[in-house]
Amino acid sequence: MKKGIITAFALSLISMGAIAMEPPAKSNTCVACHGADGNSLAPNFPKIAGQHAAYLEKALKDYREGLRRNSMMAPFARDLTNEEIKALAEFYSKQTPK
C-alpha cells in the first residue's frame, strides 16, 4: 500500500514538472542548436522549450518524412523512431522557456 502511494505521488510530481525529467538519449543531437533545455542562445535557432508536445512531435515527423523542408533538421530527424520523437517532444514541452 505504501509503495503504491509513493509511486503515485512521484508520478504526480513528475507530471507537474516538480521533478526534473531526464533528457531523452537522442536529445544530445538537439543541444548544439536548441540548447540543453530547449532555450537556444543563437537567434537563428528557435527556442523549443515549452512548445506543445503535439506541435513538436508533428514537426519532427514532418521533417523526417520530408513534408517540412529544412536542410539542417532533415538529417537529424530522418533516423528518429516514433518513440524517440515522442520522448523528445515530451521532454522539451516540459522545459521552461526563457
CNS distance restraints for C-alpha pairs under 8 A (distance, minus, plus):
assign (resid   1 and name CA) (resid   5 and name CA) 6.46 0.50 0.50
assign (resid   2 and name CA) (resid   6 and name CA) 6.17 0.50 0.50
assign (resid   3 and name CA) (resid   7 and name CA) 6.07 0.50 0.50
assign (resid   4 and name CA) (resid   8 and name CA) 6.08 0.50 0.50
assign (resid   5 and name CA) (resid   9 and name CA) 6.09 0.50 0.50
assign (resid   6 and name CA) (resid  10 and name CA) 6.12 0.50 0.50
assign (resid   7 and name CA) (resid  11 and name CA) 6.14 0.50 0.50
assign (resid   8 and name CA) (resid  12 and name CA) 6.18 0.50 0.50
assign (resid   9 and name CA) (resid  13 and name CA) 6.28 0.50 0.50
assign (resid  10 and name CA) (resid  14 and name CA) 6.24 0.50 0.50
assign (resid  11 and name CA) (resid  15 and name CA) 6.16 0.50 0.50
assign (resid  12 and name CA) (resid  16 and name CA) 6.20 0.50 0.50
assign (resid  13 and name CA) (resid  17 and name CA) 6.19 0.50 0.50
assign (resid  13 and name CA) (resid  18 and name CA) 5.06 0.50 0.50
assign (resid  13 and name CA) (resid  19 and name CA) 5.95 0.50 0.50
assign (resid  14 and name CA) (resid  18 and name CA) 5.76 0.50 0.50
assign (resid  14 and name CA) (resid  19 and name CA) 4.98 0.50 0.50
assign (resid  14 and name CA) (resid  20 and name CA) 7.06 0.50 0.50
assign (resid  14 and name CA) (resid  21 and name CA) 7.18 0.50 0.50
assign (resid  17 and name CA) (resid  21 and name CA) 7.71 0.50 0.50
assign (resid  17 and name CA) (resid  94 and name CA) 6.75 0.50 0.50
assign (resid  21 and name CA) (resid  91 and name CA) 6.88 0.50 0.50
assign (resid  23 and name CA) (resid  27 and name CA) 6.30 0.50 0.50
assign (resid  23 and name CA) (resid  88 and name CA) 7.83 0.50 0.50
assign (resid  23 and name CA) (resid  91 and name CA) 6.47 0.50 0.50
assign (resid  24 and name CA) (resid  84 and name CA) 7.67 0.50 0.50
assign (resid  24 and name CA) (resid  87 and name CA) 6.22 0.50 0.50
assign (resid  24 and name CA) (resid  88 and name CA) 6.16 0.50 0.50
assign (resid  24 and name CA) (resid  91 and name CA) 7.22 0.50 0.50
assign (resid  26 and name CA) (resid  30 and name CA) 7.55 0.50 0.50
assign (resid  26 and name CA) (resid  84 and name CA) 7.10 0.50 0.50
assign (resid  26 and name CA) (resid  88 and name CA) 7.48 0.50 0.50
assign (resid  27 and name CA) (resid  31 and name CA) 6.45 0.50 0.50
assign (resid  27 and name CA) (resid  36 and name CA) 7.84 0.50 0.50
assign (resid  27 and name CA) (resid  88 and name CA) 6.65 0.50 0.50
assign (resid  28 and name CA) (resid  32 and name CA) 7.72 0.50 0.50
assign (resid  28 and name CA) (resid  36 and name CA) 7.82 0.50 0.50
assign (resid  29 and name CA) (resid  76 and name CA) 7.45 0.50 0.50
assign (resid  30 and name CA) (resid  34 and name CA) 5.74 0.50 0.50
assign (resid  30 and name CA) (resid  35 and name CA) 7.00 0.50 0.50
assign (resid  30 and name CA) (resid  36 and name CA) 7.54 0.50 0.50
assign (resid  31 and name CA) (resid  35 and name CA) 4.31 0.50 0.50
assign (resid  31 and name CA) (resid  36 and name CA) 4.77 0.50 0.50
assign (resid  31 and name CA) (resid  37 and name CA) 7.75 0.50 0.50
assign (resid  31 and name CA) (resid  38 and name CA) 7.46 0.50 0.50
assign (resid  32 and name CA) (resid  36 and name CA) 7.94 0.50 0.50
assign (resid  33 and name CA) (resid  40 and name CA) 6.31 0.50 0.50
assign (resid  33 and name CA) (resid  42 and name CA) 7.46 0.50 0.50
assign (resid  33 and name CA) (resid  45 and name CA) 6.06 0.50 0.50
assign (resid  34 and name CA) (resid  38 and name CA) 4.97 0.50 0.50
assign (resid  34 and name CA) (resid  39 and name CA) 5.85 0.50 0.50
assign (resid  34 and name CA) (resid  40 and name CA) 4.27 0.50 0.50
assign (resid  34 and name CA) (resid  41 and name CA) 7.55 0.50 0.50
assign (resid  34 and name CA) (resid  45 and name CA) 6.29 0.50 0.50
assign (resid  34 and name CA) (resid  46 and name CA) 6.67 0.50 0.50
assign (resid  34 and name CA) (resid  47 and name CA) 6.16 0.50 0.50
assign (resid  34 and name CA) (resid  48 and name CA) 6.95 0.50 0.50
assign (resid  35 and name CA) (resid  39 and name CA) 5.27 0.50 0.50
assign (resid  35 and name CA) (resid  40 and name CA) 4.77 0.50 0.50
assign (resid  35 and name CA) (resid  41 and name CA) 6.99 0.50 0.50
assign (resid  37 and name CA) (resid  49 and name CA) 6.39 0.50 0.50
assign (resid  37 and name CA) (resid  92 and name CA) 6.81 0.50 0.50
assign (resid  37 and name CA) (resid  95 and name CA) 6.05 0.50 0.50
assign (resid  37 and name CA) (resid  96 and name CA) 7.74 0.50 0.50
assign (resid  38 and name CA) (resid  47 and name CA) 5.58 0.50 0.50
assign (resid  38 and name CA) (resid  48 and name CA) 4.86 0.50 0.50
assign (resid  38 and name CA) (resid  49 and name CA) 4.33 0.50 0.50
assign (resid  38 and name CA) (resid  92 and name CA) 6.02 0.50 0.50
assign (resid  38 and name CA) (resid  95 and name CA) 6.98 0.50 0.50
assign (resid  38 and name CA) (resid  97 and name CA) 7.60 0.50 0.50
assign (resid  39 and name CA) (resid  46 and name CA) 7.83 0.50 0.50
assign (resid  39 and name CA) (resid  47 and name CA) 4.72 0.50 0.50
assign (resid  39 and name CA) (resid  48 and name CA) 6.46 0.50 0.50
assign (resid  39 and name CA) (resid  49 and name CA) 5.78 0.50 0.50
assign (resid  39 and name CA) (resid  97 and name CA) 6.32 0.50 0.50
assign (resid  39 and name CA) (resid  98 and name CA) 6.39 0.50 0.50
assign (resid  40 and name CA) (resid  45 and name CA) 6.18 0.50 0.50
assign (resid  40 and name CA) (resid  46 and name CA) 6.35 0.50 0.50
assign (resid  40 and name CA) (resid  47 and name CA) 5.15 0.50 0.50
assign (resid  40 and name CA) (resid  48 and name CA) 7.88 0.50 0.50
assign (resid  41 and name CA) (resid  45 and name CA) 7.91 0.50 0.50
assign (resid  47 and name CA) (resid  97 and name CA) 7.42 0.50 0.50
assign (resid  48 and name CA) (resid  56 and name CA) 7.91 0.50 0.50
assign (resid  48 and name CA) (resid  92 and name CA) 6.39 0.50 0.50
assign (resid  48 and name CA) (resid  93 and name CA) 7.45 0.50 0.50
assign (resid  48 and name CA) (resid  97 and name CA) 7.74 0.50 0.50
assign (resid  49 and name CA) (resid  92 and name CA) 5.04 0.50 0.50
assign (resid  49 and name CA) (resid  93 and name CA) 5.74 0.50 0.50
assign (resid  49 and name CA) (resid  94 and name CA) 7.08 0.50 0.50
assign (resid  49 and name CA) (resid  95 and name CA) 4.92 0.50 0.50
assign (resid  49 and name CA) (resid  96 and name CA) 5.75 0.50 0.50
assign (resid  49 and name CA) (resid  97 and name CA) 4.93 0.50 0.50
assign (resid  50 and name CA) (resid  92 and name CA) 6.27 0.50 0.50
assign (resid  50 and name CA) (resid  93 and name CA) 4.33 0.50 0.50
assign (resid  50 and name CA) (resid  94 and name CA) 5.71 0.50 0.50
assign (resid  50 and name CA) (resid  95 and name CA) 5.31 0.50 0.50
assign (resid  50 and name CA) (resid  96 and name CA) 5.58 0.50 0.50
assign (resid  50 and name CA) (resid  97 and name CA) 5.51 0.50 0.50
assign (resid  51 and name CA) (resid  55 and name CA) 7.02 0.50 0.50
assign (resid  51 and name CA) (resid  56 and name CA) 6.82 0.50 0.50
assign (resid  51 and name CA) (resid  92 and name CA) 7.07 0.50 0.50
assign (resid  51 and name CA) (resid  93 and name CA) 4.96 0.50 0.50
assign (resid  52 and name CA) (resid  56 and name CA) 6.45 0.50 0.50
assign (resid  52 and name CA) (resid  89 and name CA) 7.85 0.50 0.50
assign (resid  52 and name CA) (resid  93 and name CA) 5.45 0.50 0.50
assign (resid  53 and name CA) (resid  57 and name CA) 5.98 0.50 0.50
assign (resid  53 and name CA) (resid  86 and name CA) 7.81 0.50 0.50
assign (resid  53 and name CA) (resid  89 and name CA) 4.76 0.50 0.50
assign (resid  53 and name CA) (resid  90 and name CA) 5.32 0.50 0.50
assign (resid  53 and name CA) (resid  92 and name CA) 7.50 0.50 0.50
assign (resid  53 and name CA) (resid  93 and name CA) 5.18 0.50 0.50
assign (resid  54 and name CA) (resid  58 and name CA) 6.09 0.50 0.50
assign (resid  54 and name CA) (resid  89 and name CA) 7.25 0.50 0.50
assign (resid  55 and name CA) (resid  59 and name CA) 6.07 0.50 0.50
assign (resid  56 and name CA) (resid  60 and name CA) 6.16 0.50 0.50
assign (resid  56 and name CA) (resid  89 and name CA) 5.20 0.50 0.50
assign (resid  56 and name CA) (resid  93 and name CA) 7.87 0.50 0.50
assign (resid  57 and name CA) (resid  61 and name CA) 6.21 0.50 0.50
assign (resid  57 and name CA) (resid  85 and name CA) 5.91 0.50 0.50
assign (resid  57 and name CA) (resid  86 and name CA) 5.97 0.50 0.50
assign (resid  57 and name CA) (resid  88 and name CA) 7.87 0.50 0.50
assign (resid  57 and name CA) (resid  89 and name CA) 5.36 0.50 0.50
assign (resid  58 and name CA) (resid  62 and name CA) 5.97 0.50 0.50
assign (resid  59 and name CA) (resid  63 and name CA) 6.17 0.50 0.50
assign (resid  59 and name CA) (resid  68 and name CA) 7.30 0.50 0.50
assign (resid  60 and name CA) (resid  64 and name CA) 6.11 0.50 0.50
assign (resid  60 and name CA) (resid  77 and name CA) 6.04 0.50 0.50
assign (resid  60 and name CA) (resid  85 and name CA) 6.64 0.50 0.50
assign (resid  61 and name CA) (resid  65 and name CA) 6.09 0.50 0.50
assign (resid  61 and name CA) (resid  77 and name CA) 7.32 0.50 0.50
assign (resid  61 and name CA) (resid  82 and name CA) 7.82 0.50 0.50
assign (resid  61 and name CA) (resid  85 and name CA) 7.43 0.50 0.50
assign (resid  62 and name CA) (resid  66 and name CA) 5.91 0.50 0.50
assign (resid  62 and name CA) (resid  67 and name CA) 4.80 0.50 0.50
assign (resid  62 and name CA) (resid  68 and name CA) 5.03 0.50 0.50
assign (resid  63 and name CA) (resid  67 and name CA) 6.15 0.50 0.50
assign (resid  63 and name CA) (resid  68 and name CA) 4.91 0.50 0.50
assign (resid  63 and name CA) (resid  69 and name CA) 6.21 0.50 0.50
assign (resid  63 and name CA) (resid  70 and name CA) 7.13 0.50 0.50
assign (resid  63 and name CA) (resid  73 and name CA) 6.54 0.50 0.50
assign (resid  63 and name CA) (resid  74 and name CA) 5.17 0.50 0.50
assign (resid  63 and name CA) (resid  77 and name CA) 6.00 0.50 0.50
assign (resid  63 and name CA) (resid  78 and name CA) 7.25 0.50 0.50
assign (resid  64 and name CA) (resid  74 and name CA) 5.89 0.50 0.50
assign (resid  64 and name CA) (resid  75 and name CA) 7.89 0.50 0.50
assign (resid  64 and name CA) (resid  77 and name CA) 4.76 0.50 0.50
assign (resid  64 and name CA) (resid  78 and name CA) 4.39 0.50 0.50
assign (resid  64 and name CA) (resid  79 and name CA) 7.41 0.50 0.50
assign (resid  64 and name CA) (resid  80 and name CA) 7.50 0.50 0.50
assign (resid  65 and name CA) (resid  78 and name CA) 7.32 0.50 0.50
assign (resid  66 and name CA) (resid  74 and name CA) 7.21 0.50 0.50
assign (resid  69 and name CA) (resid  74 and name CA) 7.05 0.50 0.50
assign (resid  70 and name CA) (resid  74 and name CA) 5.88 0.50 0.50
assign (resid  71 and name CA) (resid  75 and name CA) 7.33 0.50 0.50
assign (resid  72 and name CA) (resid  76 and name CA) 7.54 0.50 0.50
assign (resid  73 and name CA) (resid  77 and name CA) 6.16 0.50 0.50
assign (resid  74 and name CA) (resid  78 and name CA) 5.80 0.50 0.50
assign (resid  75 and name CA) (resid  79 and name CA) 7.67 0.50 0.50
assign (resid  76 and name CA) (resid  80 and name CA) 7.56 0.50 0.50
assign (resid  80 and name CA) (resid  84 and name CA) 5.89 0.50 0.50
assign (resid  80 and name CA) (resid  85 and name CA) 6.27 0.50 0.50
assign (resid  81 and name CA) (resid  85 and name CA) 6.21 0.50 0.50
assign (resid  82 and name CA) (resid  86 and name CA) 6.13 0.50 0.50
assign (resid  83 and name CA) (resid  87 and name CA) 6.20 0.50 0.50
assign (resid  84 and name CA) (resid  88 and name CA) 6.16 0.50 0.50
assign (resid  85 and name CA) (resid  89 and name CA) 6.06 0.50 0.50
assign (resid  86 and name CA) (resid  90 and name CA) 6.10 0.50 0.50
assign (resid  87 and name CA) (resid  91 and name CA) 6.08 0.50 0.50
assign (resid  88 and name CA) (resid  92 and name CA) 6.17 0.50 0.50
assign (resid  89 and name CA) (resid  93 and name CA) 5.96 0.50 0.50
assign (resid  90 and name CA) (resid  94 and name CA) 6.40 0.50 0.50
assign (resid  91 and name CA) (resid  95 and name CA) 6.79 0.50 0.50
